[in-house]
Structures are given as C-alpha cells and as structure tokens.
C-alpha cells in the first residue's frame, strides 16, 4: 500500500467522522426542540389550553424524542 493510498483512506475517514459529528449535532438540536415542545405542551395542558382530543400531538413528540435517544 502506498502513501497515496493511506492519505486517501485518511481523508475518507476524516470525511466520515465529520459527517457523523454533524448528524449527532443535528440530533442534539432536534432533541432540544422536541423537549421544549413537550414542556410547552404540558404547560398548555396544565393551564387548560389543550383538551384531551390533542393528546396525540404529545404522543408523537414523545415518540420522536425516544427515537432520537435510541439513535445515539
């Protein structure tokens, strides 16, 4: 294997690492948005602004949060 082959592999590996880091960073940001949405939903529910016919929205947010956690 030549130095050129090693350099190519190193560049590819570095690129893959950067992509993985970007994905993890995005997931962390999405989790913050989901968590803030859940907190807002609970607050609105406690204040009587949300009725039981919209509980499905909370379920979807919780499922999304769990999926994001499972992918970590």
C-alpha positions in Angstrom: 0.0 0.0 0.0 1.4 3.4 -1.0 1.4 6.6 1.0 -1.1 7.9 -1.5 -3.5 5.1 -0.6 -3.0 5.8 3.1 -3.7 9.5 2.6 -6.8 8.7 0.6 -8.1 6.4 3.4 -7.3 9.1 6.0 -9.2 11.7 4.1 -12.2 9.4 3.6 -12.2 8.5 7.3 -11.9 12.2 8.3 -14.9 13.0 6.0 -16.9 10.2 7.5 -16.1 11.4 11.0 -17.2 15.0 10.1 -20.5 13.7 8.7 -21.2 11.6 11.8 -20.4 14.6 14.1 -22.8 16.8 12.0 -25.5 14.2 12.4 -25.0 13.9 16.1 -25.0 17.7 16.5 -28.3 17.9 14.5 -29.9 15.2 16.6 -28.9 17.1 19.8 -30.5 20.2 18.4 -33.7 18.3 17.4 -33.9 16.8 20.9 -33.8 20.3 22.4 -36.6 21.4 20.1 -38.7 18.3 20.9 -38.1 18.6 24.6 -39.1 22.3 24.6 -42.2 21.4 22.6 -43.1 18.7 25.2 -42.6 21.1 28.0 -44.8 23.7 26.3 -47.4 21.1 25.6 -47.5 20.0 29.2 -47.7 23.7 30.4 -50.5 24.4 28.0 -52.3 21.2 29.1 -52.0 22.1 32.8 -53.3 25.6 32.1 -56.4 24.1 30.3 -55.4 25.4 26.9 -55.2 21.9 25.4 -58.0 19.4 25.6 -57.8 15.6 25.5 -58.5 15.5 21.8 -55.0 16.8 21.1 -53.1 14.3 23.2 -51.9 12.6 20.0 -49.5 15.5 19.5 -47.8 14.8 22.8 -47.6 11.1 21.9 -45.9 12.0 18.6 -43.4 14.3 20.4 -42.6 11.7 23.0 -42.1 9.0 20.3 -39.8 11.3 18.4 -37.8 12.1 21.5 -37.4 8.4 22.3 -36.3 7.6 18.7 -33.7 10.4 18.8 -32.4 9.0 22.1 -32.3 5.4 20.8 -30.2 6.5 17.8 -27.5 8.0 20.0 
